[in-house]
Amino acid sequence: MVEERKSKNDGFPVPRDNYKMMLIGFGIIVLGFVLMMGKGADSPDSFNYDIFSFRRITLAPVVVLLGFGFMFWAILRRPKKKE
């Protein structure tokens, strides 16, 4: 039984496929934070209203939350049994 267990996950606490999914989730999270970035004001005397754009206020936080949800799913996912 111990040898079956070692051959299944090669000593890793999470199967390899889950690590791949976690990397994809991390990429989605990074994409969300990149969407939040933007150019600042050209001078300190002017205000840049671009900080209130749809991309920064709505889209980017939703992408980050989806990335965290995908990461949570990737950690808890069980691999399909191979017969």
N, C-alpha and C positions, 0 to 999 in steps of 0.2 A: 504494500500500500504506500509506503514511503517513497519507493522508487517511481511509482506511477505519479505521485505528486510532484516529484522533482522533474520528471520528464515533461510534465504538462506546462509548468511555468518557469522552468530553468532557474529556480531560486529567487525570482522576482516576486514581490508581494502582489503585484498587479500583472495580468497577462500583457504580452507585447502589443497586441492589437489595441488595448486600452491606452497604452502610452502614445500610440499614433493618434488616437482620438484626442488625447489630452493636448498634444502639440497643435492639432487643428483648433481646439478650443482656445489655446493661448494665442494663436494667430488671429482669431476672431476678436479677442479682447484687445490685442494691440491695434487692430484695425479700428476699433471703436475709439480708442484714445487718439489715434492719428486723425480721425474725423473731428475730434474736439479741438485739435490744434488749429492755429490760424495766425494770421499776421496781426500784430498789434497796431497801435496808432502811430502815425508818422511823426507826430510831434506831441509833446506832453500837454499842449494847450488844446488839442482837438480830441474829440471822443469818437471812437470807431463803433458805429452801430451794428457792425457785422457780427458782434458777439451774440446778438439776439437772433441769428439766422436759424432756420429750421434744422439745418445740418448739425449745428452745435447744441441746440437746446433739446431737440427731440430725437433725431436719428442716431446720433452718437451714443447717448445713454442707453437707448434700446439695443443697439448692437452690442454694447458692453454687457448688458444684462443677459442677452441671448448667449454670449460667449461664456459667461459664468454658468448659466444653465447647462450649456453643452458640456462644459468641463465637469460639472457635478454628475451629469449622466455618464460621461466617459469613465469616471472613477468607479461608479457603482454598477456599471454594466457587466453582465456575466457573458463570457464567450459561449458561442454555440458548441454543443457537444459534437465531436467528430466520431462517427461510428465506423 
